Amino acid sequence: MSDGPTTPATDIVLAEWAREIQPSALQKMLLASSRPNILSLALGLPAAELFPAEDYTRALAQVLATDTRALQYGPPFTPLKKHIVALMAERGVKCEEDQIFLTAGAQQGMNLLVRLLLEPGGTVIMEELTYTGFQQVLEPYRPNILTVPTDTETGIDVSAVESLLMKGARPALIYCVTHGHNPLGSCISASKRARLVELAERYGVPIIEDDPYGFLSYEETAEPPMRAFDSQWVLYVGTFSKIMAPALRVGWIIAPQSLMHCLSIIKEASDIDMSTLNQRAISAYIEAGHLEAHLARLRREYKLRRDTMLKALREHFPAEASWCKPSCGVFIWAELNAELKTDELLERALIEEQVAFIPGEAFCAGEGGKESASRSMRLNFSHCSTALIEEGIARLARVLKAALSSTASSSSSAPRSSL
Ligand SMILES: Cc1ncc(COP(=O)(O)O)c(C=O)c1O
């Protein structure tokens, strides 16, 4: 029999991938920007004062008073699936209840799909700038990430995706945010969406279509998601986080019925069940007819906040900055046409004006696009009141102008090259 180690072990040995994880740049900045007295345009939080607290309280009370299964483990709640089918039909997506898989939010939806599709070390195609939460989902798989450029107005570069596929790349999945991209605020143009779906079908590559912001459209006619054009290769991820409240932790996947069995096994292993109570209460809330009016209110209010931010940007920001008008979602991406790093600018903004944003580099999924991202910032317009948005942009503009003038004076005093 072995005598065992002579000295007690000191450190728990982590899995190889976990040994390498670092707090993301985003996490570090979130910590800094969540300090008291900071006017934060950083996080993508919904407006707390617009949460449907009263109507949801009534829905919860009704469920608790009448449904003895509401606090028990239980199967996915079919009436909620019916409501999701109807919601998606309004967006031009035809699906059946048996193609809906309920999740604890979009983040879990992505996690389950990645677990289903990606082998360790497998390949994934995504944009150079993308949602950091998805990058974190991938980490345990240590995948081969192929990034493609993305346009701040029309979204993912589909020609670049095609060229990767033509050169022989066979990714397990393509990830994109179709509407109200995080961080760019962009929507994938109709022609690009059609081409991307066509590529997915031709090469047999599933697309994870992450769509938390698609219901928050500020145009008269909103474009349908990619799932409207394909029911086999587009795996749609939706959520109630942005249209009701993130704390409910209820979302959904729309996928072929053949995947439901595997998804339910993976979900069971991950967290057994989802909130039986919230599934039923959301269903009762929608049944009572509240969601439509609530969504209309959210769109009205967020559109006003978006327009307030755009106006403040026009009034206060220097000519070196440019940005797009998002038709959907909660973010504006502003880029500086100047030698100014926005991560350094954030430090000044926090100290000098107590205002926060997220520097663009935090969203880089690889080396591509880093240069312009390091001169960019993500600004959120859903969380703050219009007054705070105006104030925040004015403060940020002051920091920006001061930084630009110090850069200009330091470069004019620098030794000049003879060439
Ligand atoms: C693009 C994107 N996907 C997914 C999520 C996560 O959503 P949920 O709260 O439903 O998990 C977010 C949250 O901000 C997001 O921006």
The ligand as an SDF file (V2000), in Angstrom:
LIG
                    3D

 16 16  0  0  0  0  0  0  0  0999 V2000
  -26.3290   39.4100  -27.2100 C   0  0  0  0  0  0  0  0  0  0  0  0
  -26.7980   38.8690  -25.9030 C   0  0  0  0  0  0  0  0  0  0  0  0
  -27.1200   37.5750  -25.7900 N   0  0  0  0  0  0  0  0  0  0  0  0
  -27.5460   37.0490  -24.6410 C   0  0  0  0  0  0  0  0  0  0  0  0
  -27.6650   37.8150  -23.5030 C   0  0  0  0  0  0  0  0  0  0  0  0
  -28.1080   37.1600  -22.2200 C   0  0  0  0  0  0  0  0  0  0  0  0
  -29.5000   37.2260  -22.0650 O   0  0  0  0  0  0  0  0  0  0  0  0
  -30.2650   36.4940  -20.8700 P   0  0  0  0  0  0  0  0  0  0  0  0
  -30.4170   37.4700  -19.7590 O   0  0  0  0  0  0  0  0  0  0  0  0
  -31.5780   36.1130  -21.4550 O   0  0  0  0  0  0  0  0  0  0  0  0
  -29.4700   35.3000  -20.4840 O   0  0  0  0  0  0  0  0  0  0  0  0
  -27.3550   39.1770  -23.5530 C   0  0  0  0  0  0  0  0  0  0  0  0
  -27.4470   39.9990  -22.3530 C   0  0  0  0  0  0  0  0  0  0  0  0
  -27.1300   41.1430  -22.2870 O   0  0  0  0  0  0  0  0  0  0  0  0
  -26.9120   39.7190  -24.7910 C   0  0  0  0  0  0  0  0  0  0  0  0
  -26.5930   41.0210  -24.9230 O   0  0  0  0  0  0  0  0  0  0  0  0
  1  2  1  0
  2  3  1  0
  2 15  2  0
  3  4  2  0
  4  5  1  0
  5  6  1  0
  5 12  2  0
  6  7  1  0
  7  8  1  0
  8  9  2  0
  8 10  1  0
  8 11  1  0
 12 13  1  0
 12 15  1  0
 13 14  2  0
 15 16  1  0
M  END
$$$$
